[in-house]
C-alpha cells in the first residue's frame, strides 16, 4: 500500500480558506482520543461483567462515569473534526531560543527550555497564549519573517505553519 503525497501548497490554500485538509485529520484525533476510545470500551465491558447481586453497584456507577467522560471527550474531538474549521493567526515571528523574553511583545514568539533530561522543549506564545509545540513545527517557522499558524478552533493544537 503506497502513501499518497500531499501538495503543501494545496494544504496551505485550504488552511488559509479556513478549512482543514483531509490529510490533517490525524492531528485532531491524537493519542488521547484513542485512549478515550479504549477507556470507553473497557468500561462498557466491565458493565457487562459486574455481579449486581453481590453489591457491584458502586463499580457500575464508576464504570458509567468513565464511559460518560470518555464519550464526551470523543464527541468533542469528533465535532472539531466534522466541522473542519481552523483558526489562523498571522504575525511577525521572533525566535529567542533559550534567552530571556524581550520587553517588547511580538505577535508570535518562539522560545525554548530544557527538560529535566536536557531535551529541548519548544514553546510558542501568540495572542497572549503560550503552548508547547513539537520540534518539527518549530523547524517550519521562518524567524524574523511573517508566518501564519493554523490551529484547531480551541487554539491549542497546531495543524500547520505557513511561512510567508
C-alpha positions as CSV (number, residue, x, y, z in Angstrom):
1,X,0.0,0.0,0.0
2,X,1.6,3.3,-1.1
3,X,1.0,6.6,0.7
4,X,-0.3,9.5,-1.4
5,X,1.9,12.5,-1.3
6,X,0.1,15.7,-0.5
7,X,0.9,19.0,-2.1
8,X,1.8,21.5,0.6
9,X,0.5,24.4,-1.5
10,X,-2.9,22.7,-1.6
11,X,-2.9,22.2,2.2
12,X,-1.9,25.8,2.7
13,X,-4.6,27.0,0.3
14,X,-7.3,25.1,2.2
15,X,-6.0,26.2,5.6
16,X,-5.9,29.9,4.6
17,X,-9.5,29.5,3.4
18,X,-10.4,28.4,6.9
19,X,-10.8,24.6,6.2
20,X,-8.9,21.6,7.4
21,X,-7.3,19.4,4.7
22,X,-8.2,15.7,4.9
23,X,-4.6,14.8,5.4
24,X,-4.6,16.8,8.7
25,X,-7.3,14.7,10.4
26,X,-4.8,12.6,12.3
27,X,-3.6,15.8,14.1
28,X,-7.0,16.2,15.7
29,X,-7.5,12.6,16.6
30,X,-4.4,12.2,18.6
31,X,-3.3,9.6,21.2
32,X,-5.7,10.9,23.9
33,X,-8.7,10.3,21.6
34,X,-7.7,6.7,21.0
35,X,-7.0,6.2,24.7
36,X,-10.5,7.6,25.4
37,X,-12.0,5.1,23.0
38,X,-10.2,2.3,24.8
39,X,-11.4,3.5,28.2
40,X,-15.0,3.6,26.8
41,X,-14.7,0.0,25.5
42,X,-13.2,-1.3,28.8
43,X,-15.8,0.4,30.9
44,X,-18.6,-1.0,28.7
45,X,-17.0,-4.5,29.0
46,X,-16.8,-4.0,32.8
47,X,-20.5,-3.1,32.9
48,X,-21.4,-6.4,31.3
49,X,-19.3,-8.4,33.8
50,X,-20.5,-6.8,37.1
51,X,-22.4,-9.0,39.5
52,X,-25.1,-6.6,40.7
53,X,-26.5,-9.2,43.2
54,X,-23.2,-9.2,45.1
55,X,-23.1,-5.4,45.6
56,X,-21.4,-4.3,42.4
57,X,-23.5,-1.2,42.1
58,X,-20.6,1.1,43.1
59,X,-18.5,-0.4,40.3
60,X,-21.3,0.1,37.8
61,X,-21.6,3.8,38.7
62,X,-17.8,4.2,38.4
63,X,-17.7,2.4,35.0
64,X,-20.6,4.6,33.9
65,X,-18.8,7.8,34.9
66,X,-15.7,6.6,32.9
67,X,-17.9,5.9,29.9
68,X,-19.6,9.3,30.0
69,X,-16.3,11.1,30.4
70,X,-14.7,9.2,27.5
71,X,-17.7,9.6,25.3
72,X,-17.9,13.3,26.0
73,X,-14.2,13.8,25.1
74,X,-14.5,11.7,21.9
75,X,-17.7,13.6,20.8
76,X,-15.9,16.9,21.3
77,X,-12.9,15.9,19.2
78,X,-15.2,14.4,16.5
79,X,-17.2,17.6,16.4
80,X,-14.0,19.6,15.8
81,X,-13.1,17.1,13.0
82,X,-16.6,17.2,11.4
83,X,-16.7,21.0,11.4
84,X,-13.3,21.0,9.7
85,X,-12.8,24.7,10.6
86,X,-9.4,26.0,11.5
87,X,-8.2,29.3,13.1
88,X,-5.3,31.2,11.6
89,X,-3.1,33.7,13.2
90,X,-0.6,35.7,11.2
91,X,2.2,37.8,12.6
92,X,5.9,38.7,12.7
93,X,7.8,35.8,14.3
94,X,10.8,36.2,16.6
95,X,12.8,33.3,18.0
96,X,14.6,33.9,21.2
97,X,15.9,30.4,21.7
98,X,16.9,29.9,25.3
99,X,17.3,33.6,26.0
100,X,15.1,35.8,28.3
101,X,11.8,37.1,26.9
102,X,12.1,40.5,25.3
103,X,10.4,43.5,26.8
104,X,8.5,44.4,23.6
105,X,5.8,41.8,22.7
106,X,5.9,40.1,19.4
107,X,2.8,38.7,17.7
108,X,4.5,35.2,17.6
109,X,7.3,34.5,19.9
110,X,9.2,31.2,19.8
111,X,11.2,30.2,22.9
112,X,12.8,27.0,24.3
113,X,13.6,25.5,27.6
114,X,15.4,22.3,28.7
115,X,13.6,19.4,30.2
116,X,15.0,17.6,33.3
117,X,16.7,15.2,30.9
118,X,18.3,18.0,28.9
119,X,16.0,17.7,25.9
120,X,14.7,20.9,24.3
121,X,11.1,21.8,24.8
122,X,9.8,24.3,22.2
123,X,7.1,26.7,23.1
124,X,5.2,29.4,21.2
125,X,3.5,32.5,22.5
126,X,0.8,34.1,20.3
127,X,-2.1,36.3,21.1
128,X,-1.4,36.0,24.9
129,X,-1.4,32.2,24.8
130,X,1.5,30.0,25.5
131,X,1.5,26.5,24.0
132,X,4.1,23.7,23.6
133,X,4.9,22.8,20.1
134,X,6.8,19.9,18.5
135,X,10.3,20.4,17.2
136,X,9.1,19.8,13.6
137,X,6.7,22.8,13.9
138,X,9.5,24.9,15.3
139,X,11.7,24.0,12.3
140,X,8.9,25.1,9.9
141,X,8.9,28.7,11.2
142,X,10.9,31.4,9.4
143,X,12.2,33.6,12.3
144,X,12.2,37.4,11.7
145,X,9.6,37.0,9.0
146,X,5.8,36.9,8.9
147,X,4.4,33.4,9.5
148,X,0.8,32.1,9.7
149,X,0.0,29.4,12.2
150,X,-3.1,27.2,11.6
151,X,-4.7,25.9,14.7
152,X,-7.8,23.9,15.8
153,X,-10.7,26.1,16.9
154,X,-9.7,25.9,20.6
155,X,-6.3,27.3,19.7
156,X,-4.2,24.6,21.5
157,X,-3.3,22.2,18.6
158,X,-1.0,23.4,15.8
159,X,-2.1,21.9,12.5
160,X,0.2,23.8,10.1
161,X,2.8,26.5,9.8
162,X,2.8,28.6,6.7
163,X,5.9,30.8,6.2
164,X,5.1,34.0,4.2
